[in-house]
Amino acid sequence: MEAVIKAIGELFVSSGHPQPDRIEKLPQSGSDRVYFRIYSGTATFIATYNLNQRETQTFIYFSRHFIQACLPVPKILAVNADDTIYIQEDLGTESLLNKLEQNGHGDYVYGLFQQSLSELARVQILGDQGLNYEWCLTAKEFGKQAIMSDLLYFKYYFLDTLQLPYDKQAMLDDFDALSTYLTRTENKYFMFRDFQSRNIIVKDDKVSFIDYQGGMKGALQYDVASLLWQAKAELSEQWKDSLLDYYM
């Protein structure tokens, strides 16, 4: 990591900043990306090291497109020549999930969920305008194959893991019918794909989004369901219904 930290410092200076005071590696997330916080005077920045160049290129493209549309995502400040290190605006350390765990299911957090859904709608609609979906990491659109893949998670990681009895063929027939039905959705815009409270950063009571590089063209409902039915958030049925009404 010493070589990576040195490269981050050099990229930081080459982008017009003074020599950083220090660079700290952040705890590893669920991905192969490695994050660092750069300290420079009273300001901080986030550096990302990622050997998956295609993933980096997609994130950079999406971010710059969304920034042009005045959407709440981090500004990209510098990228190295081989697309393995980039420096971005530091949005802060508190996620919506952190705020929920700290403050509970009260009015303050409910307001943050409302704000998240309002900004999500802007990202979905405005972010879709002029976006080149050729930059998508996997499929350009959330079609039948991607839907079936998601549905099979239920089989592999719930039914099979718990060894619950079920009619395999009947379930696969249902999955096929559901995926066929969902592909007929007419209104498709930018789909975040991993829109959960952990990927919503709260700073000065304003929300911003991260980790949208897996996005593609898709139905609006998917991201809303991802947020409201996130198991770890444990939202009440009343919150889910009222927030869904608010979003719609």
C-alpha positions in Angstrom: 0.0 0.0 0.0 3.0 2.3 0.4 3.4 2.6 -3.4 -0.4 3.3 -3.7 -0.3 6.0 -1.1 2.7 7.6 -2.8 0.9 7.6 -6.1 -2.2 9.2 -4.5 0.0 11.9 -3.1 1.6 12.6 -6.5 -1.8 12.7 -8.2 -3.1 15.1 -5.6 -0.2 17.5 -6.1 -0.3 17.2 -9.9 -4.0 18.3 -9.8 -3.0 21.6 -8.2 -3.1 20.9 -4.5 -0.2 21.2 -2.0 1.5 18.2 -0.6 -1.0 16.4 1.6 -0.6 16.5 5.4 -1.4 12.8 5.6 -3.2 10.0 3.7 -5.1 7.3 5.7 -6.4 4.0 4.4 -10.1 3.6 5.3 -11.7 0.3 6.4 -12.3 -2.1 3.5 -15.8 -2.1 2.1 -17.6 -5.0 0.5 -15.9 -4.5 -2.8 -12.3 -4.8 -4.1 -12.0 -1.0 -4.1 -9.6 0.5 -1.5 -10.5 4.0 -0.2 -8.2 6.6 1.4 -8.9 9.9 3.1 -6.5 12.7 2.1 -5.9 15.5 4.7 -4.8 18.8 3.4 -5.1 21.7 5.9 -8.7 21.9 7.0 -10.0 20.1 3.9 -10.3 16.4 3.2 -10.7 14.4 0.0 -11.3 10.8 -0.9 -9.0 8.7 -3.1 -10.0 5.4 -4.5 -7.6 2.6 -5.7 -9.2 0.1 -8.0 -7.5 -2.3 -10.4 -10.8 -2.8 -12.3 -10.2 0.0 -14.9 -13.6 -0.5 -16.5 -15.4 0.0 -13.2 -13.4 3.2 -12.6 -14.1 4.5 -16.1 -17.8 3.9 -15.7 -17.9 5.6 -12.3 -16.0 8.6 -13.6 -18.3 8.9 -16.7 -21.5 8.6 -14.6 -20.2 11.1 -12.0 -19.3 13.8 -14.5 -22.6 13.4 -16.4 -24.5 13.7 -13.1 -22.5 16.7 -11.9 -23.4 18.5 -15.2 -27.0 17.9 -14.4 -26.5 19.3 -10.9 -27.2 16.0 -9.2 -26.0 15.1 -5.6 -22.9 13.0 -6.4 -19.2 13.6 -5.6 -17.1 15.8 -7.9 -14.2 14.0 -9.6 -11.0 16.1 -9.0 -8.3 13.9 -10.6 -7.8 10.6 -12.3 -4.4 8.9 -13.0 -3.3 7.9 -16.5 -4.1 4.2 -16.2 -7.5 4.7 -14.5 -6.6 2.9 -11.3 -6.6 5.9 -8.9 -9.0 8.8 -8.7 -9.6 11.6 -6.2 -13.0 12.9 -5.4 -14.8 15.3 -3.2 -15.2 14.1 0.4 -19.0 13.9 1.1 -18.5 13.0 4.8 -18.5 9.9 7.0 -22.2 9.6 8.0 -24.6 7.4 5.8 -28.3 7.4 6.0 -28.0 4.0 7.7 -25.7 5.6 10.4 -28.3 8.4 11.0 -31.1 5.8 11.3 -29.0 3.8 13.8 -28.1 6.9 15.8 -31.5 8.7 15.8 -34.0 5.9 15.4 -37.2 6.0 13.4 -38.2 9.6 14.1 -39.2 12.7 12.2 -35.6 13.8 11.5 -34.7 10.4 9.8 -38.1 10.3 8.0 -37.2 13.7 6.5 -33.9 12.3 5.3 -35.7 9.4 3.6 -38.0 11.8 1.9 -35.1 13.9 0.7 -33.4 10.7 -0.5 -36.4 9.7 -2.6 -36.8 13.2 -4.0 -33.1 13.3 -5.1 -33.4 9.8 -6.4 -36.2 10.8 -8.7 -34.0 13.6 -10.0 -31.1 11.2 -10.6 -33.4 8.7 -12.4 -35.1 11.3 -14.7 -32.5 14.0 -15.2 -29.5 11.6 -15.0 -31.1 9.6 -17.8 -31.1 12.5 -20.2 -28.2 12.3 -22.6 -26.6 9.4 -20.7 -24.6 7.0 -22.9 -25.6 3.6 -21.6 -22.7 2.0 -23.6 -20.6 2.9 -20.5 -22.6 0.4 -18.3 -20.5 -2.2 -16.6 -22.8 -5.2 -17.4 -26.1 -5.0 -19.2 -27.1 -1.7 -20.7 -30.7 -2.3 -19.6 -32.3 -4.2 -16.7 -33.9 -6.9 -18.9 -35.2 -10.4 -18.4 -31.8 -12.0 -17.9 -30.8 -9.5 -15.1 -34.2 -9.9 -13.5 -34.0 -13.7 -13.5 -30.5 -13.4 -11.9 -31.9 -11.3 -9.1 -34.8 -13.6 -8.5 -32.4 -16.6 -8.3 -30.6 -14.9 -5.4 -33.8 -15.7 -3.4 -33.4 -19.4 -4.3 -29.7 -19.7 -3.7 -29.3 -17.5 -0.6 -32.7 -18.1 1.2 -34.5 -21.2 0.2 -31.4 -23.4 -0.5 -29.4 -21.9 2.4 -32.3 -22.6 4.9 -33.0 -25.9 3.1 -36.7 -25.1 2.9 -38.9 -27.4 0.8 -40.4 -25.9 -2.4 -41.6 -26.9 -5.8 -38.6 -25.9 -7.9 -40.4 -26.1 -11.3 -43.4 -24.1 -10.1 -41.1 -21.4 -8.6 -39.0 -21.2 -11.9 -42.3 -20.9 -13.8 -43.3 -18.0 -11.5 -39.9 -16.4 -12.0 -40.2 -16.6 -15.7 -43.7 -15.1 -15.7 -42.6 -12.3 -13.4 -39.5 -11.4 -15.3 -41.5 -11.4 -18.6 -44.1 -9.1 -17.0 -41.5 -6.7 -15.6 -39.7 -6.3 -19.0 -42.8 -4.8 -20.4 -42.4 -1.7 -18.2 -42.6 1.3 -20.6 -41.1 4.0 -18.5 -37.4 3.3 -18.1 -34.8 5.7 -16.8 -31.5 5.5 -15.0 -31.6 2.7 -12.4 -29.2 3.1 -9.5 -29.2 -0.7 -9.0 -27.9 -0.6 -5.4 -29.9 2.2 -3.8 -29.7 1.4 -0.1 -29.2 3.6 2.9 -25.5 2.7 3.1 -24.9 4.4 -0.2 -26.6 7.6 0.8 -24.2 10.1 2.5 -25.6 12.8 4.8 -23.6 16.0 5.4 -25.1 19.1 6.9 -28.5 17.4 6.7 -28.2 17.1 2.9 -28.0 13.8 1.1 -25.6 12.7 -1.6 -25.2 9.4 -3.4 -22.2 7.1 -4.0 -21.6 3.6 -5.6 -23.9 4.0 -8.6 -21.4 2.5 -11.1 -23.5 -0.6 -11.5 -26.4 1.5 -12.9 -28.3 0.8 -16.1 -31.5 1.6 -17.9 -34.5 0.3 -15.9 -37.8 0.7 -14.2 -38.2 3.4 -11.6 -39.7 1.1 -9.0 -36.6 -1.0 -8.5 -34.5 1.6 -6.6 -37.5 2.7 -4.4 -38.0 -0.9 -3.4 -34.3 -1.3 -2.7 -34.4 1.6 -0.2 -37.7 1.0 1.5 -37.5 -2.8 1.8 -33.8 -2.9 2.9 -33.9 -5.4 5.6 -31.3 -3.7 7.9 -33.3 -0.5 7.9 -36.4 -2.2 9.4 -38.8 0.4 8.2 -42.4 0.0 9.5 -45.2 -0.7 7.0 -46.5 2.8 7.8 -43.2 4.3 6.8 -43.0 2.2 3.6 -46.5 3.1 2.5 -46.2 6.8 3.3 -42.7 7.2 1.7 -43.8 5.3 -1.4 -46.8 7.7 -1.7 -44.4 10.6 -1.3 -42.1 9.3 -4.0 -45.0 8.7 -6.4 
